[in-house]
Amino acid sequence: MHFDYLIIGGGIIGLSIARDLRNRFPDAKIALLEKEADVAYHSSGRNSGVLHAGFYYTADSLKAKFTRDGNKLMREYCYANKLKINECKKVVVAKDESELPSLFELDKRGKANGVDVSIIDEKQLFDIDPNVKTFKHALYSPSTATVDPVEVNQAVKNELKQKGVTFFFGEAYSARVEGNKIKTLKGNIYSATKLINAAGLYADKVAKDFGFSKKYTIIPFKGVYLKYHGNEKPVSTNVYPVPNLKNPFLGVHFTVTVDGTVKIGPTSMPAFWRENYKGFDQFSATETINILSWEARLFLSNAFGFRNLAIDEIKKYNMKYFAGLAENLVKNLDVKGFNEWGKPGIRAQLLNMQTKELVMDFVVEGDKDCIHVLNAVSPAFTCSFPFAKWVVDNYVI
């Protein structure tokens, strides 16, 4: 079967690219291949659902622009399609004097990015949420919200089906035959004038078959949240610590989900294979050997603090210890109320094999025939609509 545009991957990035293409080319033959039975089986449906505002990133990064614009576009999409949204806002709090410079740096970045953020004092923080604590100052983000990521993905899928985009579920990419002709594990052959790889956890593997991703590989990290089932909810807004700006993880924080559930997390545990969600499900010996080889090198060299990260993350398997990490963010906390692990997600984090650094921004490679989205890292869900437009503008047409 031949198509004008063939997209590999049914997560929010693949869906958003298909949506942008359909809106531009209403008569084009567009198809999307997804190895699972439906869309959003992986990180697109397993993330926190937070619509980030865009103040973590330097103004020269793709993340800065896409997060700011994506927050607005995703919010508009949810309201227009009557999807659930919780305008719960967000604060970033400092534990002591040493974190204030980074807090003010976030405010500076946010304002440079055109994001609505402000530095508030302890009294103003009390008015927002009386149980949240900080040292002298906090950062307030009124445009941060939460949605149901699965509901959003399903809405985009249904929109695309109505507009004539063809979906093939249960069709996992197997190999490149020649040119833009590929074969699936079922043995079916698909070809396209333009092929777009948005395969998430497997994007680097697909890209290598086409001669791309030569210096990159994906290192998976497992993220898990703890849900609160105590009597009185500890917070009413999203509460984040001041992050280490040298790595892409935001630290253990409180998230208020779209239905009002409070949870803390996530972990950032190095995973041993790409779908290392639970037990030995989807175990791959080949993947494990390759990933463990890289993780061992990163551990020994302590590149980007990987050794410290790995040791700290192991401790989080203890529920009490994990919940205790959130105590620094609030005045009172019923630690025992956090007693249920949420559904784990896997972060597809790109590693530069030459520099041994985690890549912090979006990475896309390609030529006139094929495009490969190699690093659609958090907050890719928030960024998805403007990022898709940028990919189509710069790589597809």
N, C-alpha and C positions, 0 to 999 in steps of 0.2 A: 504494500500500500504506500502510495506517495502523497506527501502533503507539502504545502508551501512552507509551513512552520511546524516543526515537531519539537515538543518540549518534554524533556525527561525529568520527572519529579513533580509530585502532586502536593507539595507543601505550599505555604503562602507565597513564596517567591515565584515558583512555577505558575501558580494560579494568577498572580498579579501580572506577570509578563504576558500570559495568554490574554488577560483582560485588556491590557494596554494595546496589544496587537489587534484584538478584535475591534476595539473602539476606533482604531485607525484604518483598519482594512476589513470592512464588513463582509466582503465577498471572498476573502482568503480562506484556503483550506487549512485549518489549524487543528492539531491533535496534541493530546497530553498523555504520556505514558506514566503509569504509577504502579509500582510493584505490589502495593498493598491492595486491600479490597475497597478502600475509599481514600479520600484525601486526609491530610493532617494526622497521620498515624504516629509521626515522630515529633521533632521539636516544634513544629508549627501548631500542634495540638496539645503539647505537653508543657508549654511555657506558662508563665504566671498570668498572662493576659494584661500586663501593665502597658499602658500607652505612655512611653517615656517622653519627657519634654525636650531634651536635647542640650543639657548644660554640662554633661560630663566631658564633652569632646572639644578639642581645639578647633578653632574656626576654619582652619585649612583642611579639615578632614571631611570625607564624604558623609560620615556618620552625623556630623553636626547639622548639615543642611537637610539630610534625609529624615532625621529624627524630628526636627522642628516641623518640617512640612508634612511628614507622615502622621504626626500626632493630630494635626488639623484635618487631614484628608480622611484618616480612619475614623475620627470622631464624627465627621460629617456623614460618612458612609453608614455608620451605625445608626445615627438618628434618621437618615433618609430611609433606611430599610427596617426600621423599628427593631433593631437588635439591642440587647441589654448593654447598658453602660453604667458604671458607678463613678461619679465625679468625686472621688474620695481624696484627691489632691495628694501632696507629699511634702515631707520635711526631711532634711538631712541634718543630723545633729553631731556635735563634737563632744568627745569625752573629757578633753582637757585642753590646756593652752597650746600644746604642740600641734593640735589638729586645726587650729583656727586659720593658719596660712592657706592650707589646702581648701578649707571651706570658702574662704574669700576668693580663691582661685576659681572654684566652681561658679561662684557668682559672676566673676569677671568673664569666664567662658560663656556662660549663659547669655549675658548681655551682649557680648560680641556676636553671638549666634542669633540674636533677635528673639530670645526666649523670655517669657514673662517669669522672672525670678526676683527674689528680694531677700536681703539679709534682715532677719527679725531678732528681737531680743527675747529673753526668757518670759517676760510678761505676755508678749504677743504669741509666743508658742503656747503658753498656758491657755490662752483664749481659743486656740485651734484645737488642742487636745491636752487637757490638764494632767494626764498621766505621763506624757512624754517629757524627758529631761534632756538638757544640753548644758554645755559650759559657755555661758555668756551669750552666745549667738547661735542661730540655726539658719539654714537656707530653706525658703518656702517656695514651692512650685505649685501654683493653683491649677495648672493645665494638665498635670498628671492624672490619669484615670485608669480604670480597669474594665476589661471586656471579657467575654467568653471566647477564647481563641478558636475553639472547635466550631462554635456558632458562626463566627466570621468566615472561616474557611468554607463551611457548608453554603453560606449565602453567596460567596463568590463563585463556587462550583455551580450552584443552581442558576446563577445569572449567566454563566458561560454556556451551560447546556441550552438555555433558552435562546441564546444567540448563535447556536449552531457549532460550538466547539465540540470536537469528538474526544471522548475519554475512553482509554483502555486501561481497566484495572486488572490487577493480578498479572501484570506484564513487566517483569524485571529485566532491566538491561543486562545483556550477557557479553556481547562483543561487537566491535566494529567490523563490518564485512569489507567495505571499501567506500571511500568518499563519505557521503552522508547516509550511507545505508548501514543499518544496525540489525542485530539479531537479539531476540529476547530469550529467556530461559525456556520458554515454551516452544522455541524454534521458529517463531513468527518473524518475518522480515518487514521492516519499515524503512522508508527513505524520505528525505525532505530536501527542499531547496536550501532552507536554513534550519540547522539543528541547534537547539538551546539546551544546555546541560544545567539543570537546577536540581541535581540529585542529592543535595544536602550532605549527609554522612558519607556518601559514595562519590561525590562530585570530583574529587581528585583522581579516583580510579578510572572513572569514565574519561576524564580529560587526558590522562596519560595514553589512552588508546588512540587519541587524536594528536598526540605530540605536544600536549600542553602540561602544565603543572610539573615542570621538570625540577623545580627547586622547592616544591611544596609537598607536604603530606598532612593528612588530618589526624590530629590526636584527640580522641574523644574524652570528654569530661562528663561525669554523671552529676546531675542536679536533682536533689530531693528536698521537699519541704515537709515541715511538721505542722499538722493542723491542730487548732485549738478547740477544745470541747469543754472548757471550764464554764463557770457560772456567768461571770461578767467579762465582756470582751475587753482586752487590755488596751486596745487602741481603736481609733475611729478613722485614722488616716494612714497612708503608707509612711513608714519610718525607716530611714536608711542611715547607716553610719557614714562618716567621711571615709571614702575609699582610698586604697593605695593606687595612685594615679599611674603607676608604672605597669600595672597588669590589668586585664580586661574584666576582672571579677569585682563585684560591688560590695562584697561582704554580706554577712548574715543580717537580714533585715525583716521587718514586719510588712506583710502585704495584706491588704484588704481586698478580697476577690469581688467579682461582680455581684455575687449573691450575699456579700457581707461577711463571709467566712474569713477569719484571721489565721494567717499561717506565718511561720518563720522559715527562713532559708535564703537561698538554696545552698546545698553543699556544692563543692567544685572538685569532686573526687576523680582522680585519674581513672578512666575505665580501661579495661583490658581488651575489649573488642568493640566494634562499632555499635552493636545493639546489645550491649552488656547491661540490660535493664534489671534482670532478676535471675538469680541462679545461673544455670548454663543455657538459658534460652538463647537461641540464635548463635550459639558458640561457633567460632571459626578459628581453627588452629593456626591457619596462615596469618589471619589478622592479628591474633594474639602474639605470635612470635615477632611480627614486625613492630607492633605497637609497644610491646614490652621492651624490645631492643632500644627504641627511641626513648622510652620513659626511663630506662636504666641509665642511658647516657645523660639525660637531663638531670636525673637524680644525682649522679656522681659529680657532674660539673656544677650543679645547683644553678643552672641557667634560669634567669628571671625568677630566682627563689623557688624553683620547682621542688627541691628537697624539703624545704620548710613547709611549702604548701601541702605536699603529700603527707607529711607527718601530722600536720594540723587537721587535715581532712579525715584521717583514720580515726581520730578521736571523736569525730562527729557521728560515728556509728552508735555511740552511747547517747541515748535519747535525752537523758538528764543533762549531760554535758552540753549537747547541742542547744537545748532550750535555754540553758544558763547563759549562752553567749548573747542572748537578746536582752538580758537583764540590764546591761549597761545603757540601753536606749530608753528605759522607762523607770518610773519611780517605784511602782509595785507590779509584781508579776507572779501569777500562779503557774510556776514551772510545770507542775504536775498536770496542768490543763492541756499541755501540748503532748498528746498521747497517741497520735495516729500519723503514720508516714503517708505522704501523698504519693501520687503516681510519679515515678521517676522519669526524668528526661535526659537526653544525651545532647550535649553541646558539641557541634562539629567545629572544633577549633583548628584553624590552619597554623601549621608550624613551618617556618622557613628553615629548611634543612641545612642551609649554608651558614646562617648566622645563629641558629638554635634559638630563635626568638618567636614568641607567639605573635602572629600578625593581628594588629589591633583594628584595622580598617577593612572595608570591603575590597575584595580582589576579584577582577574579572579578566580572563584572557580569551583570545579568539582570533579568527581571521574572517574573510568574506563569506565563509561557508558555515562555520560553527562558532558558538559562543559558550564559554564555560564560567559559571558563577562558582568560584572556588571558595570564597570566604563570605558567606552571608551570616555573619556572627551577630550576636545580640547587640543592639535591639532590632534585629532584622524584621521582626513582626511589625513593630511600629513603623519602620522605614519602608515597608514593602511596596506601597503604591508609588511614591516618588522614585524609589530605587529602580523599579521596573521601567518607569518612563526613561530614566537615565540610561539603562541598559539598552533599551530599544533605540533611543536617540543616538547613542555612541557606538553601538556594536552591531545592531540588526539592520538598520536602514541607512 
